[in-house]
Structures are given as structure tokens and as C-alpha cells.
Amino acid sequence: MNAYEFLNENYILNVPIIEMLQRGEAKLLSADKYGVSAIHKEGLLLLSLTDANSLKRFEDKINEGLLTVFYGADTSDEIMQVLPQIKSVVPCRQIVYTKKESPLASGSNLDFKPVYRLLDASHTDFVFENYSRAWSKEHTKMLLSRGLIYGAYMDGALAGFVGRHTEGSMGMLEVLPAFRRKGLGQDLERFIIDVVLNENKTPYAHIVLGNDISLKLQNKIDGIALADKLVSWFRVER
């Protein structure tokens, strides 16, 4: 089976892989009736499969310790049932912005306009200390050094930030406590969608299962579609 034929059968779920392959950011490994596998240039194993049982076909590759992203799970625990060596899985709901028009075109929902600036490595401590889901200080510094995180300034103060992960998904959205409940979170989301659109890419994000506050925020933006399957991140712990 052609890889794109399979992936386009569930476009909202698979659009990240489709665009990674089209842009040469990922290399196709296989495409058959069980699904599609690819390696991202950042060293991620990308799997879009018909079901979790098909993960067994890639067990040798998974056991190499690659950070794996599986597109297609129905439940949060089925991966560990198929691959008992996996001790932890981060299941996510994937949202995709489906419109070509920037959400900024409809105007801001704020009474004030934040000033957005690209943050750099000098902001490592600030971002690491204020981002509730930061992996590590080293990882945070790497993202900042690559120019992947933007800050929102209000009256000269850094009020929040948003960015993208290395494979392209939007995330790292955080509003500092003093600036919450003012609509800044939605403005940050609209801003980063606009950034991605200006690169001629499809904006998407992975919302950790159970993070209903973030999912509710996404649903406030016109043009957001929710994938019908989970996207799960995992790796063999060594």
C-alpha cells in the first residue's frame, strides 16, 4: 500500500506524519496493510498503525530505545498490554487547526495587545521554573536556543509563553498566575497557530489525556478539529 493512501484515510490523525514526509523531515521505513513507519530527523520513531497489536511488528526497533510516537491507540493502556517492556506511556488527544486563514484575522479577544518576542537561552531558568510540564533544564535550553519559544509581554513584564516541540507540535503554553483569567491563554494559542501557518505548515498540538483545561482552551478556537484516535509517546526505559 502507498504510504500516503494509508495516511490520508485518517487525515486529521496523520497530518503531522504526512507533512514530515513531504518536507523531508522524516524518512519512510515501511508502508503496508498494517500501517506506516518512519524515522524523524530528531530520532523519533513514528508509527501510524491499524491497531495497537501491530506494534509487535516493530518491537525490535522500539527496543532500541527510540522515543516512539504511535498514532492510532484507542485506549491509554493498550500499548503496555501489547508491549509489557514499556512501563510508561503519555497518551494525548491531537488537535489540528484546519483553516487556512489565521485566527488572528478575526481580531483579539483581549482588551489589550500583548507584545510577542522570541525568547532565547537567557530565559532558560524562567521558562523551566514556570512551565509545569518541563522535561529538564537542558531540554528547555535547547528549545530556546533553536528559537522555538515566544514570550508574551504585558506592560513590559513577561506574562506567559508558548512554543513548539522539535518535531513541530505546538505546546509549552503557560500563563503566569498574575495574568490568568484575562484571555491571554487563548491569545497565545492563536499567536502560535499564526506562526505555524506562516511557515506553510498545518498547526497541531498534543494535549495530554486528562488535561481538560487545555483541551477546553483549544476548543474555543474556530477551526480546531480533534483526532478520533490517541497519539501516544513512549520509549523503553533503560
C-alpha positions in Angstrom: 0.0 0.0 0.0 1.2 3.5 -0.8 2.1 5.4 2.5 0.0 8.5 1.6 -3.0 6.4 0.7 -3.0 4.9 4.2 -2.2 8.1 6.0 -4.9 10.1 4.2 -7.6 7.6 5.3 -7.5 9.4 8.6 -6.0 12.8 7.6 -6.7 14.6 10.9 -4.8 11.9 12.8 -2.0 11.6 10.4 -1.4 15.1 9.0 1.8 15.5 11.1 3.4 12.4 9.5 2.2 13.4 6.1 3.8 16.8 6.2 7.0 15.5 7.8 7.4 13.1 4.9 6.6 15.7 2.3 9.1 18.2 3.8 11.8 15.6 4.1 11.9 15.8 7.9 11.1 12.1 8.2 12.3 9.1 6.2 9.8 6.4 5.3 10.6 2.9 6.7 7.6 0.9 5.7 4.1 1.1 4.3 1.8 -2.0 4.2 -1.6 -3.1 5.3 -0.6 -2.8 8.9 0.3 0.9 8.6 3.2 3.3 8.1 6.5 3.6 9.9 9.1 6.4 9.6 12.1 7.9 11.4 12.1 11.6 12.1 15.3 13.5 11.8 15.2 14.2 15.5 15.5 10.4 16.1 11.8 9.8 16.7 10.1 6.5 15.6 6.8 7.5 14.0 4.1 4.8 13.8 0.6 5.1 12.3 -0.9 1.6 12.5 -4.2 -0.1 12.2 -4.2 -1.1 15.8 -2.0 -1.5 18.9 -1.4 -5.2 18.2 0.6 -4.1 15.1 3.2 -2.6 17.4 4.6 -6.1 17.8 5.9 -5.9 14.2 8.1 -3.0 15.3 9.2 -4.4 18.6 12.9 -4.8 17.6 13.0 -1.1 16.6 11.2 0.0 19.7 13.6 -2.0 21.9 16.5 0.1 20.5 15.3 2.8 22.9 13.9 5.3 20.3 11.3 7.7 21.5 8.3 6.4 19.8 5.1 8.2 18.7 2.2 5.9 18.0 -0.8 7.4 16.1 -3.8 5.2 16.4 -4.4 3.9 20.0 -8.0 3.5 21.2 -7.2 3.5 25.0 -4.4 4.7 27.2 -3.3 1.3 28.4 -3.4 -0.9 25.3 0.3 -0.2 24.4 1.6 -1.6 27.7 -0.6 -4.7 27.2 0.9 -5.4 23.8 4.5 -4.3 24.8 4.9 -5.2 28.5 8.5 -3.8 28.5 7.0 -0.3 28.2 6.4 0.9 31.7 5.1 4.4 31.0 3.0 5.9 28.2 2.0 9.5 27.6 -1.4 9.3 25.8 -2.6 12.5 24.1 -5.5 13.9 22.2 -4.4 15.5 19.0 -6.0 18.8 17.8 -5.4 20.2 14.3 -6.2 23.7 13.1 -7.9 23.1 9.8 -8.5 26.6 8.4 -6.1 28.4 6.0 -7.0 31.7 7.5 -5.1 32.8 10.6 -7.1 33.0 13.8 -5.6 36.5 14.3 -7.6 37.7 11.3 -10.8 37.7 13.4 -9.2 40.1 16.0 -8.0 39.6 19.6 -10.4 38.7 22.4 -8.3 40.9 24.7 -8.8 44.5 25.8 -5.0 44.9 25.4 -2.5 43.6 22.9 0.5 41.6 24.2 3.9 42.2 22.6 5.3 38.9 21.4 9.1 38.3 21.3 11.2 35.3 20.5 12.9 34.1 23.7 16.5 32.9 23.9 18.7 30.8 26.1 19.0 33.6 28.7 15.3 32.8 29.6 16.1 29.1 30.4 15.6 29.4 34.2 12.4 31.5 33.8 10.8 29.1 31.4 11.9 26.0 33.2 10.6 27.3 36.6 7.3 28.4 35.2 6.4 25.6 32.7 4.5 22.9 34.6 5.5 20.1 32.2 9.1 20.9 31.5 11.2 17.8 30.9 14.5 19.2 32.1 16.5 22.4 32.2 18.8 21.1 29.4 15.8 20.4 27.1 14.3 23.8 27.8 17.6 25.5 26.9 17.8 23.5 23.7 14.3 24.6 22.6 15.1 28.2 23.4 18.4 28.0 21.6 16.6 26.8 18.5 14.2 29.7 18.6 11.1 27.7 19.4 9.6 29.6 22.3 7.9 33.0 22.3 7.1 35.2 25.2 4.1 37.5 25.7 4.9 40.8 27.4 2.3 43.0 29.1 3.4 46.4 30.3 7.0 45.3 29.9 6.5 42.2 32.1 6.8 38.6 30.7 3.3 37.3 31.3 3.4 34.0 29.5 5.0 31.9 26.7 4.2 29.4 24.1 6.2 27.4 21.6 6.8 24.2 19.6 8.5 21.0 20.2 11.3 19.8 18.0 9.0 17.6 15.8 6.7 20.5 15.2 3.8 20.2 17.6 2.6 23.3 19.3 2.8 23.4 23.1 4.6 24.8 26.2 1.7 27.2 26.7 1.9 28.8 30.1 0.4 32.0 31.6 1.9 33.3 34.8 -0.6 33.4 37.8 -0.8 37.2 37.9 -2.0 37.3 34.3 -4.5 34.5 34.3 -8.3 34.7 33.6 -7.7 37.6 31.2 -7.9 35.6 28.0 -4.1 35.5 27.4 -4.0 31.8 27.1 -6.3 31.9 24.0 -4.3 34.7 22.6 -1.1 32.7 23.0 -2.7 29.8 21.2 -3.9 32.0 18.3 -0.4 33.5 18.0 1.5 30.2 17.7 -1.1 29.0 15.2 -0.3 32.1 13.1 3.4 31.4 13.4 3.0 27.8 12.0 0.6 28.9 9.2 3.2 31.5 8.1 5.6 28.6 7.6 3.1 26.9 5.3 2.6 24.1 7.8 -0.5 22.7 9.5 -0.8 23.7 13.2 -1.3 20.8 15.5 -0.8 20.0 19.2 -0.8 17.0 21.6 -2.9 17.5 24.7 -2.1 15.0 27.5 -5.1 12.9 28.2 -6.8 14.3 31.3 -5.7 17.9 30.7 -9.2 19.1 30.2 -8.4 22.8 30.8 -6.0 22.8 27.8 -8.5 20.9 25.7 -11.2 23.4 26.5 -8.9 26.2 25.5 -8.3 24.6 22.1 -12.0 24.1 21.5 -12.6 27.9 21.9 -10.7 28.5 18.6 -12.8 28.2 15.4 -11.3 25.7 13.0 -9.9 23.2 15.6 -10.6 19.5 14.8 -10.0 16.6 17.2 -8.5 13.3 16.0 -10.6 10.3 16.8 -7.6 8.2 18.0 -5.0 8.8 20.6 -1.4 9.8 19.9 0.9 8.2 22.4 4.5 8.9 23.3 6.7 6.2 24.9 10.1 4.5 25.0 11.8 1.5 26.6 13.3 2.6 29.9 16.9 1.7 30.3 
